[in-house]
């Protein structure tokens, strides 16, 4: 005899799976925006993005490649920052949003510098993610400290 899930449980699993895909995509698009914030696509920043997607979301290489291609198309089509951050605010708690903020800074510092465009974009994303001012300041400070330690 085969086990079949009740219909409402199956729908619930499908909704959860779609929500996770939407969260992954929104995060990846924001990460790709950070990668491109200085006007180019830096290989080190992109490599950090791949590592973050793998570790934070437990995605396979194929899933990451597809996600990055989709994120790139979304950035190229000027998807609205507000829609992405609103989606993340709806489905993630403050702790998860804070982790994303730290991830954005890790990506921005991967090339051993923080350009003004990156700083401006990350600050805007952080405000849209409804994070506390202290959390935003701490995340930026940690990123700047990381750079100083790499340079020294």
Buried (B, 14 or more C-beta within 10 A) or exposed (E): EEEEEEEEEEEEEEEEEEEEBBBBBBBBBBBBBBBBBBEEEBEEBBEBBBBBBBEBBEBEEEBBEBBBEBBBEBBEEEBEBEEBBBBBBEBBEEEBBBBBBBBBBBBBBBBEEBBEBBBEBBBBBBEBBEBEEEBBEBBBEBBBEBBEEEEE
